[in-house]
Amino acid sequence: MVGLAFTEDAVATTKLMDLQIRNVEEPLRLGETILAKLAVGHDMLRPGCSVVIEKFHA
């Protein structure tokens, strides 16, 4: 594959859960851990709106 060309209709992104940050105490380490969560999904929406550019060897 040499390249990829697509329109904005070719792929989709959805965000199920926005960024959540919380501090978790860790008494054994005498400190805290910062825990962050984010749920995002990416997938093909319309495969016909994209094309792969390949190099052809004769």
Phi, psi and omega in degrees: 000127179263322182200175180218130178237137181204162174261172181289348177278352185284327183234159179223147176231135177231143179247109181281318183222128179287173183298124177240128181237135176213154177263131179247121180286140177233094183297329180292331180260000180056045180196200181229155172243135177268120182250126180237139179232143177208130178244110181227141179234144178229140178198168177284132178262309178226098182299335180291348180267011179226155180217142177262134178258118182243154178270128182259127178257126181273000000 
